[in-house]
């Protein structure tokens, strides 16, 4: 009986956490290694044109083509790491250098079977417009395509009363 009650409390705590926790980035390690924008600004004197692009961007669409885009500064270069939404798990496209063209980030992904041109346009209110045109070169018969996605800036969730209560329940269950 006590074990069943503990299991029930654990399930309730997990439910509460799932309801109040926003979608996490695909690559949690990249989120941990992410350098805060204020630290980048304090240590560099590069053009501020890229600043709106810097960040972790996730797609809120339940059936996206692009799942996530991470944009970071590496010295004088700006790099983007992207994940496509594939059937079993998100496809890691790797990392490429961003070129700035009239305030818009431009990236070329040459993946052998397909060449993708990506345009990253920062929008107000923490949104990023991602336009991708794909040219297939694998003789599969697939037609070239263009996709347009709107991603949201991912912000580390702050601890709130609900998540604190759920963690307390989880700790209590773990201690029994």
C-alpha positions in Angstrom: 0.0 0.0 0.0 2.8 2.4 1.0 4.6 1.6 -2.2 1.5 2.2 -4.3 1.0 5.6 -2.6 4.6 6.5 -3.3 4.2 5.5 -6.9 1.0 7.6 -7.2 2.8 10.6 -5.7 5.7 10.2 -8.1 3.3 10.1 -11.1 1.5 13.2 -9.8 4.7 15.1 -9.4 5.9 14.1 -12.9 2.5 15.3 -14.3 2.8 18.6 -12.6 6.4 19.1 -13.9 5.4 18.2 -17.4 2.6 20.7 -17.4 4.7 23.6 -16.2 8.0 22.9 -18.0 8.5 24.4 -21.5 10.0 22.4 -24.3 13.7 21.8 -23.8 16.3 22.2 -26.5 17.2 19.2 -28.6 20.8 19.3 -27.5 20.9 19.9 -23.7 24.7 19.9 -23.7 24.7 22.8 -26.1 22.3 24.7 -23.9 24.6 24.2 -20.9 27.7 25.4 -22.9 25.8 28.4 -24.3 27.6 31.7 -23.4 25.1 34.4 -22.2 24.8 37.3 -24.5 25.9 39.8 -21.8 29.2 37.9 -21.4 29.8 38.0 -25.2 29.1 41.7 -25.3 31.5 42.4 -22.4 34.3 40.5 -24.0 34.1 41.5 -27.6 33.7 44.6 -29.7 32.3 43.0 -32.9 29.4 44.3 -34.9 26.1 44.2 -33.0 24.2 43.2 -36.1 24.4 39.5 -35.2 23.2 40.0 -31.6 19.5 39.4 -32.3 20.5 36.1 -33.9 22.5 34.7 -31.0 20.6 32.2 -28.9 18.8 28.9 -28.8 15.7 28.8 -31.0 13.1 26.0 -30.8 10.1 25.3 -33.0 6.7 25.3 -31.2 5.0 23.6 -34.2 4.0 20.0 -33.4 5.1 18.9 -36.9 8.1 21.1 -37.8 10.6 20.7 -40.6 13.3 22.5 -38.5 13.2 21.4 -34.9 15.9 23.7 -33.4 18.6 26.2 -34.3 21.4 27.3 -32.0 23.3 30.4 -33.0 26.5 31.3 -31.2 29.6 33.4 -31.5 33.1 31.8 -31.8 35.6 34.6 -31.8 34.9 36.7 -35.0 32.7 34.0 -36.5 29.0 33.3 -36.0 28.1 29.6 -36.1 24.7 28.0 -36.4 23.9 24.4 -35.4 20.6 23.1 -36.7 18.4 20.0 -36.3 15.8 18.9 -38.8 12.7 17.1 -37.6 13.1 13.5 -38.8 10.7 10.6 -38.1 12.4 8.7 -35.3 14.7 11.4 -33.8 15.8 14.9 -34.9 18.5 14.9 -37.5 21.7 16.7 -36.5 22.7 18.9 -39.5 25.9 19.9 -37.8 27.4 23.4 -37.5 28.1 26.0 -40.2 29.4 29.5 -40.5 26.7 32.3 -40.8 27.3 35.1 -43.3 25.5 38.4 -42.7 23.6 39.8 -45.7 21.6 43.0 -45.0 21.0 42.0 -41.4 19.9 38.5 -42.3 22.0 35.4 -41.5 22.7 33.2 -44.5 23.9 29.6 -44.2 24.6 26.9 -46.8 24.3 23.3 -45.7 25.8 20.9 -48.3 24.7 17.4 -47.0 25.8 15.5 -50.1 22.3 14.4 -51.3 20.9 17.9 -50.7 22.1 21.5 -50.7 20.1 23.7 -48.4 20.2 27.5 -48.3 19.0 28.8 -44.9 18.0 32.4 -44.2 17.7 33.5 -40.5 15.7 36.7 -39.9 15.3 37.9 -36.3 11.8 39.2 -35.6 10.3 41.1 -32.7 9.1 39.4 -29.5 11.8 36.6 -29.4 10.9 35.0 -32.8 13.2 33.9 -35.6 12.1 33.4 -39.2 13.9 30.5 -40.8 13.5 30.0 -44.5 15.1 27.0 -46.1 15.3 26.1 -49.8 16.4 22.5 -50.5 17.9 21.3 -53.9 18.1 17.5 -54.1 21.1 15.9 -56.0 20.6 12.2 -55.2 18.5 11.2 -58.3 15.7 10.1 -56.0 13.1 12.0 -57.9 12.3 14.3 -55.0 11.3 17.8 -56.1 13.2 20.8 -54.7 11.3 22.5 -51.9 11.1 25.6 -49.8 10.1 25.7 -46.1 9.3 28.6 -43.8 9.4 28.1 -40.0 9.0 30.5 -37.1 11.1 29.6 -34.0 10.9 31.0 -30.5 13.9 32.0 -28.4 14.4 29.4 -25.7 14.8 30.9 -22.2 15.8 28.8 -19.2 12.7 28.4 -17.2 12.7 30.0 -13.8 11.7 28.0 -10.7 8.1 28.6 -9.8 5.9 27.4 -6.9 4.5 24.5 -8.9 7.8 23.1 -10.0 9.3 23.6 -6.5 6.3 21.7 -5.0 6.7 18.9 -7.6 10.4 18.6 -6.8 9.7 18.4 -3.1 7.2 15.6 -3.7 9.8 13.7 -5.9 12.4 14.1 -3.1 10.0 12.8 -0.5 9.1 9.8 -2.7 12.8 9.1 -3.4 13.6 9.3 0.4 11.0 6.6 1.2 
